[in-house]
Amino acid sequence: MLTGRMMDFPLTLTHFLDRARTFFGDAEIVSRQPDKSLHRSTYADFSRRTRQLAEALTRLGVKPGERVASLCWNHTRHLELYFAVPSMGAVLHTLNLRLHPGDLAYIARHAEDRVIVVDRSLLPLLEKFIGEVPGVRHVIVVPDDGPVPEGRLDYERLLAAEPGAFVFPPLDERSAAMLCYTSGTTGNPKGVLFSHRSIVLHTLAECMADTFGIGEADAVLPVVPMFHAAAWGMPFAALFTGAKIVLPGPHLDPASLLDLMAGERVTLAAGVPTLWLGILALLDQAPTRWDLTSVRGMLIGGSAAPQAMIEGFELRHGLRVTHAWGMTELQPVGSIARPRPRHQGLGPSERFALRATQGYALPFVELRHVSDTGEVLPRDGTTMGELEARGPWVASSYFGDEGADRFTADGWFKTGDVVTLDAEGFVRITDRSKDVIKSGGEWISSVALENALMAHPAVLEAAVFAGRDAKWDERPLAAVVFKPGQVATPEELAAHLSGHFAKWWLPDDYLFLAQIPRTSTGKFLKTKLREEHGDHLLKKARGER
């Protein structure tokens, strides 16, 4: 073999820091505080503070490979942790502040966290589980809403004591950089250990014009939490390109986010569908209140986005939604739904339908779908099977080696998503394998029914799940939340669906709720719906309420 004569230059996050300091020192970081005031700094400030943080952590005894946990909202200091910890050779472990304290205790023990950095406003949550994590040597408090209590280390005082002359060591690009845990809706959460190399390659893919297209001219707003799946990699892409980054802190209500988008002239924002549904509803109520002419795109992922929402943003407000798919095990982005030049001749309805899919794979990511027996299925757009993925930022195993059954013998990761794949590679999720409704041996797609229900003018949110049935084992039930001041009868909702689905697909009943339960990452929690309402049809058949 004749080998190439190119330098073996390591793909590590230290290059991101050097690049930001050299070329983008005046780029802005805007961070919203708990009192809603805005903290402004630059990448030059950020570069100095990351070195001070690395010095402080080294002085506290943090060694290469050790885990430093964060329990923080999206803000500037959390961004400093994103880069200082991995660049000094340690591993940043982001704790999901929406999890139950018992789950947080399990995760922190499993990760073997040695230091926890926590927002002062989140100290009450930390105190509920810190006693169950004996390996923690230090707790560092970010003074986000007041003075640091006695007995705890003050983040700002630690940094102020350091000169900021830390020299980041040379690192192996395959060394661990970040540890993120799955949400654990089935079984214990599982750790996914990102490497420097995987983060760098994922970042390069996100910056491509046909993916996220993040560049220096952008003002990026990651509404997706920095404690979940690395905020979809957006903080890394922003620093790499010199884009302005806007961080919302704890204020994630639609009005606060719209104020931030308009006030900071955000160009690209990202979040889960449930968040954008609330924003769309508020824009429909007050369409001229916010100037959003700077916004070139809104990225939606985490679960399937209803086509009606994509249409609503564009047709009523001139805002373009781009649908993406991924999961923590893919760091997390695996595909993106961007129509290709060949689709220019499609009509509006066909183009919206294409954009409502999960799109086609990012460069270097390969996707296939398989049957229950592992047979690779045809890409015909109709055959359903479980989606599998492989690529340089796809997990090869879990930290701690749990869940080995999620990885195939030939090197693919089993996502748990039930999908169709068409000839052009476009993925359409029909369900999660744990949520698919099997009625009389036939599969029914809850996602397709949900998207159709949310196209009804009175419906704000809808979740379809499996109800137990004496004859068919499972039948679809629909949980529906109406828009303020709007209502619809079960008969009207059934009539709305009947023109789009076979009769046996239609929900057997409709439950009208004030709110649909959610997971810690904002997805509909169908396990809770099944737990509380799974026997609804059996009770109804017996004449019970």
C-alpha positions in Angstrom: 0.0 0.0 0.0 1.3 3.4 -0.9 0.4 5.8 2.0 -0.3 9.5 1.5 2.2 12.0 2.7 0.0 14.3 4.7 0.4 15.5 8.3 -1.3 13.6 11.0 -3.0 16.7 12.5 -5.2 15.8 15.5 -8.9 16.7 15.3 -9.4 18.1 18.8 -11.4 20.9 20.4 -8.2 22.9 21.2 -8.1 23.9 17.6 -11.5 25.5 18.0 -10.3 27.6 20.9 -7.2 28.7 19.0 -9.2 29.5 15.9 -11.8 31.5 17.9 -9.1 33.5 19.7 -7.1 34.2 16.5 -9.9 35.1 14.1 -13.1 35.8 16.0 -12.1 37.6 19.1 -14.8 40.2 18.8 -17.6 37.8 18.1 -20.3 38.1 20.7 -21.8 35.7 23.3 -25.1 36.8 24.7 -26.4 35.0 27.7 -29.8 35.7 29.4 -29.6 35.6 33.2 -32.3 34.4 35.6 -33.5 38.0 36.1 -33.8 38.3 32.3 -30.9 40.7 32.1 -28.4 40.0 29.3 -24.8 39.3 29.9 -22.6 40.2 26.9 -19.0 39.0 26.3 -16.7 38.2 23.4 -14.8 35.2 22.2 -11.7 36.9 23.4 -13.1 37.0 26.9 -14.2 33.4 26.4 -10.7 32.3 25.4 -9.2 33.8 28.5 -11.8 32.4 30.8 -11.6 28.9 29.5 -7.9 28.9 30.3 -8.6 30.2 33.8 -11.2 27.5 34.3 -8.7 24.8 33.1 -6.2 26.2 35.6 -8.7 26.2 38.4 -9.8 22.6 37.7 -6.2 21.4 37.5 -5.5 23.1 40.8 -8.5 21.2 42.3 -6.9 17.9 41.2 -8.9 17.1 38.1 -6.9 14.6 36.0 -7.1 13.5 32.4 -10.0 11.3 31.7 -11.9 12.2 34.9 -15.5 13.4 34.7 -16.5 17.0 35.5 -20.3 17.2 35.6 -22.4 20.3 34.8 -25.9 20.9 36.2 -26.6 24.1 34.4 -28.9 26.0 32.0 -27.8 27.3 28.6 -25.4 30.2 29.5 -21.9 31.5 29.0 -20.3 29.6 31.9 -21.7 26.4 30.6 -20.2 27.2 27.3 -16.8 27.6 29.0 -17.2 24.2 30.5 -17.9 22.7 27.0 -14.4 23.7 25.9 -12.2 24.0 29.0 -12.9 20.5 30.3 -12.3 18.5 27.2 -9.4 20.6 26.1 -7.5 19.9 29.3 -8.0 16.2 28.7 -10.9 15.6 31.1 -14.4 14.7 30.2 -17.5 17.0 30.5 -20.6 15.1 31.7 -23.8 17.1 31.2 -26.5 16.3 33.8 -30.1 16.6 32.7 -31.7 18.9 35.2 -35.2 17.7 34.3 -34.6 14.2 35.5 -35.8 12.9 38.9 -33.1 13.2 41.6 -32.9 9.4 41.9 -32.0 9.2 38.2 -29.5 12.0 38.6 -27.9 10.2 41.5 -27.6 7.0 39.5 -26.1 8.8 36.5 -23.6 10.7 38.5 -22.5 7.5 40.3 -22.4 5.6 37.0 -20.3 8.3 35.4 -18.0 8.5 38.4 -18.2 12.3 38.5 -15.5 13.9 40.6 -16.5 17.5 40.3 -20.0 19.0 39.8 -20.5 22.6 38.5 -24.0 23.8 39.4 -26.0 26.9 38.9 -26.9 28.5 42.2 -30.6 28.4 41.2 -30.3 24.6 40.8 -28.7 24.0 44.2 -32.0 22.7 45.7 -32.0 20.0 43.0 -28.4 19.1 43.7 -29.0 18.8 47.4 -31.6 16.2 46.8 -29.1 13.7 45.4 -25.5 14.8 46.1 -25.5 12.7 49.3 -25.9 9.6 47.1 -22.8 10.4 45.0 -19.8 9.7 47.3 -17.2 10.1 44.6 -17.7 13.8 44.2 -14.7 15.7 45.6 -15.8 19.3 44.8 -19.0 21.2 44.1 -18.5 24.5 42.3 -21.4 27.0 42.2 -22.1 29.4 39.4 -23.5 32.5 41.0 -26.4 33.0 38.6 -29.0 34.4 40.9 -27.1 35.4 44.1 -24.1 34.8 46.3 -22.6 31.3 46.7 -23.5 29.7 50.0 -20.8 29.0 52.6 -19.0 25.7 52.2 -19.3 25.7 48.4 -16.7 26.8 45.8 -17.5 30.0 43.9 -17.0 29.6 40.2 -16.1 33.3 39.6 -13.7 33.4 42.5 -11.9 30.3 41.3 -11.4 31.9 37.9 -10.4 35.2 39.2 -7.5 33.6 41.1 -5.9 32.2 37.9 -3.8 34.2 35.4 -5.3 32.5 32.3 -1.9 31.3 31.0 -2.9 27.6 30.9 -1.3 25.7 27.9 -3.7 23.0 26.7 -1.9 19.7 26.3 -1.6 17.8 23.1 -4.4 15.3 22.9 -5.2 12.1 21.0 -8.2 12.9 18.8 -9.8 9.6 19.9 -9.7 10.5 23.6 -13.0 11.1 25.3 -14.4 14.6 25.4 -18.0 14.6 26.5 -20.3 12.1 28.2 -24.1 12.4 27.6 -26.7 10.1 28.9 -29.9 9.0 27.2 -33.2 10.0 28.7 -33.8 6.5 30.0 -37.5 6.2 29.1 -37.1 2.4 29.1 -34.6 1.1 31.7 -31.7 3.1 33.2 -30.2 6.0 31.2 -27.1 4.9 29.2 -23.9 6.9 28.7 -22.7 7.9 25.3 -19.0 8.9 25.2 -18.2 11.4 22.5 -14.5 11.7 21.3 -12.7 14.8 20.1 -12.6 13.4 16.7 -16.3 12.6 16.5 -17.2 16.1 17.7 -14.9 17.8 15.1 -16.3 15.7 12.2 -19.9 16.3 13.4 -19.2 20.0 13.5 -17.8 20.0 10.0 -20.9 18.3 8.7 -23.2 20.8 10.5 -21.4 23.7 8.9 -22.0 22.5 5.3 -24.3 24.6 3.2 -26.7 21.7 2.6 -27.1 20.9 6.4 -27.2 23.6 9.0 -25.0 25.9 7.0 -23.7 27.7 10.2 -21.2 30.5 9.4 -19.6 33.6 10.8 -22.6 35.8 9.7 -25.0 33.8 11.8 -26.5 34.5 15.3 -27.3 31.1 16.6 -29.8 30.4 19.4 -29.7 26.8 20.7 -33.0 26.5 22.6 -32.3 22.7 22.8 -30.6 22.3 26.2 -26.9 22.2 26.6 -27.5 19.4 29.1 -29.0 17.2 26.4 -27.1 15.7 23.5 -24.6 18.6 23.4 -27.2 21.1 22.3 -27.2 19.3 18.9 -23.6 20.4 18.5 -24.5 24.0 17.9 -22.1 25.5 20.5 -19.2 23.7 18.8 -20.3 24.9 15.3 -20.7 28.5 16.5 -17.3 28.7 18.0 -15.7 27.0 15.1 -17.1 29.5 12.6 -17.1 32.6 14.7 -20.9 32.9 14.8 -22.6 35.0 17.4 -24.2 32.7 20.0 -27.3 33.6 22.0 -28.0 31.5 25.1 -31.5 31.7 26.7 -30.8 30.7 30.2 -33.8 29.3 32.1 -36.4 31.3 30.2 -37.8 28.9 27.6 -41.4 30.2 27.4 -42.5 31.3 23.9 -42.7 35.0 24.6 -39.2 35.1 26.1 -37.7 33.2 23.2 -39.4 35.4 20.6 -38.2 38.5 22.5 -34.6 37.1 22.3 -34.9 36.1 18.7 -36.1 39.6 17.7 -33.8 41.6 20.0 -30.6 39.8 19.1 -31.4 39.4 15.4 -31.1 35.6 15.6 -30.6 33.9 12.2 -30.8 30.2 13.2 -32.6 28.7 16.2 -33.1 25.0 17.2 -35.5 23.1 19.5 -37.9 20.3 19.9 -41.4 20.3 18.3 -43.4 20.9 21.5 -41.5 24.1 22.0 -42.1 25.4 18.5 -45.8 24.5 18.7 -46.1 27.0 21.6 -44.2 29.6 19.6 -46.4 29.1 16.5 -49.5 29.5 18.7 -48.3 32.8 20.1 -47.3 34.1 16.7 -50.8 33.2 15.4 -52.2 35.3 18.2 -49.8 38.3 17.7 -48.3 38.0 14.2 -46.9 41.5 14.1 -45.5 41.8 17.6 -42.0 40.5 16.8 -39.7 41.4 13.9 -38.2 38.1 12.9 -36.9 39.1 9.5 -33.4 38.1 10.5 -34.4 34.5 11.0 -33.3 32.4 8.0 -34.2 29.0 9.6 -35.5 27.1 12.5 -34.2 23.6 13.2 -36.7 21.1 14.7 -35.8 17.7 15.9 -36.0 15.4 18.9 -39.3 13.9 17.6 -41.3 14.1 14.4 -42.5 17.6 13.6 -46.1 17.8 12.3 -46.4 18.9 8.7 -49.1 21.3 9.7 -46.6 23.2 11.9 -44.0 23.4 9.2 -46.7 24.8 6.8 -48.0 27.1 9.5 -44.7 28.8 10.1 -44.0 29.3 6.5 -47.4 30.2 5.0 -48.6 32.4 7.9 -45.3 33.9 9.1 -42.7 33.5 6.4 -40.5 31.4 8.7 -38.7 28.3 7.2 -38.5 25.2 9.3 -35.9 22.5 8.6 -36.6 19.1 10.0 -33.7 17.0 11.4 -33.4 13.6 13.0 -30.9 12.1 15.4 -30.4 10.9 18.9 -27.8 11.0 21.7 -26.1 7.9 20.2 -25.5 9.9 17.0 -24.1 12.9 18.8 -26.9 13.6 17.9 -27.7 14.6 14.2 -28.0 11.8 11.6 -30.2 13.2 8.8 -31.8 16.4 7.6 -34.8 17.1 5.5 -33.7 19.6 2.8 -35.4 19.2 -0.6 -32.8 18.8 -3.3 -32.5 20.7 -6.6 -34.3 17.9 -8.4 -37.4 18.6 -6.2 -37.9 22.2 -7.5 -40.7 21.0 -9.8 -42.8 19.5 -7.0 -46.0 21.2 -6.0 -46.3 22.9 -2.6 -48.1 20.0 -0.9 -45.5 17.5 -2.1 -42.6 19.7 -1.0 -44.1 20.2 2.5 -44.6 16.5 2.7 -40.9 15.9 1.8 -39.8 18.5 4.4 -41.9 16.7 7.1 -39.8 13.5 6.6 -36.6 13.0 8.6 -34.6 13.6 5.5 -31.6 11.9 4.2 -28.3 11.0 5.9 -25.6 13.6 6.6 -22.2 12.9 5.0 -20.4 9.9 6.5 -23.6 8.6 8.2 -25.1 5.5 6.7 -28.7 4.3 7.3 -30.6 1.2 6.6 -33.8 -0.4 7.9 -34.3 -4.1 8.8 -37.0 -6.6 9.6 -37.5 -8.3 12.9 -35.2 -11.0 11.7 -32.4 -8.6 10.7 -33.1 -8.7 6.9 -32.2 -5.5 5.1 -35.4 -4.1 3.7 -36.0 -2.5 0.3 -36.0 1.3 -0.1 -39.5 1.5 -1.5 -41.0 4.2 0.7 -43.6 1.8 2.1 -41.9 -1.2 3.8 -41.5 -0.5 7.6 -38.6 -1.7 9.6 -36.2 -0.7 12.4 -33.7 2.0 11.4 -30.0 1.2 11.9 -27.0 3.6 11.6 -23.3 3.7 11.4 -20.7 6.4 11.0 -17.8 8.3 12.7 -20.1 10.0 15.2 -22.3 7.0 15.9 -21.8 5.2 19.2 -20.0 1.8 19.0 -21.0 0.8 22.6 -22.3 2.4 25.8 -20.1 3.7 28.6 -20.2 0.8 31.1 -21.1 -1.6 28.2 -24.8 -1.9 29.0 -27.2 -2.3 26.1 -25.0 -4.5 24.0 -28.1 -5.8 22.2 -28.4 -2.3 20.5 -25.3 -3.0 18.4 -25.3 -5.5 15.6 -22.5 -8.1 14.9 -21.8 -6.3 11.6 -21.2 -2.9 13.2 -24.6 -1.0 13.1 -26.5 0.7 15.9 -30.1 -0.2 16.3 -32.0 3.1 16.8 -35.4 1.7 17.9 -37.1 3.9 15.3 -39.6 2.2 13.0 -39.3 3.9 9.6 -39.7 3.7 5.8 -36.8 4.5 3.5 -37.4 5.6 -0.1 -35.2 5.3 -3.2 -33.6 8.7 -2.6 -32.7 7.8 1.0 -35.4 9.9 2.7 -36.4 8.5 6.1 -39.9 8.7 7.4 -40.4 7.7 11.0 -43.6 5.9 11.6 -43.0 5.1 15.3 -40.6 4.2 18.0 -40.4 0.4 18.3 -41.7 0.7 21.9 -44.6 2.9 20.8 -45.8 1.3 17.6 -49.4 0.1 17.8 -49.9 -3.5 16.8 -53.6 -4.1 16.2 -54.5 -7.6 15.3 -51.0 -8.3 14.1 -50.9 -5.2 11.9 -48.8 -2.0 12.6 -50.4 1.4 12.9 -48.2 4.5 12.9 -48.9 6.7 15.8 -46.7 9.5 14.4 -48.8 9.7 11.1 -52.0 10.0 13.1 -50.5 12.6 15.4 -49.4 14.8 12.6 -52.8 14.6 10.9 -54.6 15.4 14.2 -52.3 18.5 14.7 -53.4 19.7 11.3 -56.9 20.2 12.7 -57.5 23.9 13.3 -58.6 23.4 16.9 -55.8 21.0 18.0 -52.6 22.3 19.7 -51.1 18.9 20.5 -51.9 15.3 20.0 -50.3 12.1 21.1 -51.5 8.7 19.9 -50.7 5.6 21.9 -51.7 2.0 22.3 -54.8 1.2 24.4 -55.5 -2.4 25.5 -58.3 -4.1 23.6 -60.0 -7.4 24.4 -60.3 -8.4 20.7 -57.4 -6.8 18.9 -54.9 -6.7 21.8 -54.1 -3.0 21.0 -56.1 -0.2 19.5 -55.0 3.5 19.0 -56.1 6.1 21.5 -55.6 9.8 20.9 -54.7 12.3 23.7 -55.6 15.8 22.5 -54.9 19.3 23.8 -57.0 22.1 22.2 -55.8 25.6 21.4 -57.2 28.2 23.8 -60.8 28.9 23.1 -61.1 26.0 20.6 -62.9 22.6 20.9 -63.8 19.7 18.6 -65.9 16.6 19.1 -64.6 13.1 18.7 -66.8 12.8 15.7 -65.3 15.9 14.1 -61.7 14.7 14.7 -62.6 11.3 13.3 -64.1 12.9 10.2 -60.9 15.0 9.9 -58.8 11.8 9.8 -61.1 9.6 7.8 -60.0 10.9 4.4 -56.4 10.2 5.0 -56.3 6.7 6.7 -57.9 3.3 6.5 -60.8 3.0 8.8 -59.1 0.4 11.0 -56.2 2.9 11.6 -58.5 5.5 13.2 -58.4 6.0 17.0 -61.1 4.2 18.9 -61.5 7.1 21.3 -60.2 10.6 22.1 -59.1 11.8 25.5 -59.2 15.6 26.0 -56.4 16.6 28.3 -55.1 19.9 29.7 -51.5 18.8 29.0 -49.7 15.8 27.5 -47.0 14.4 29.8 -43.5 15.0 28.5 -40.1 13.4 28.9 -37.1 15.3 30.4 -36.2 16.4 26.8 -39.7 17.6 25.8 -41.0 14.6 23.9 -44.4 13.2 24.5 -44.2 10.6 27.3 -46.4 7.8 25.9 -45.4 5.4 28.7 -47.2 7.7 31.1 -50.2 7.9 28.9 -50.3 4.1 28.6 -49.9 3.8 32.4 -52.7 6.2 33.2 -55.1 5.5 30.3 -54.1 2.1 28.8 -57.2 0.4 30.1 -59.6 3.1 28.9 -61.1 1.0 26.1 -61.5 -2.1 28.4 -63.3 0.1 31.0 -65.4 1.7 28.3 -66.5 -1.7 27.1 -67.5 -2.7 30.6 -69.5 0.6 31.0 -67.0 2.1 33.5 -65.8 5.6 33.4 
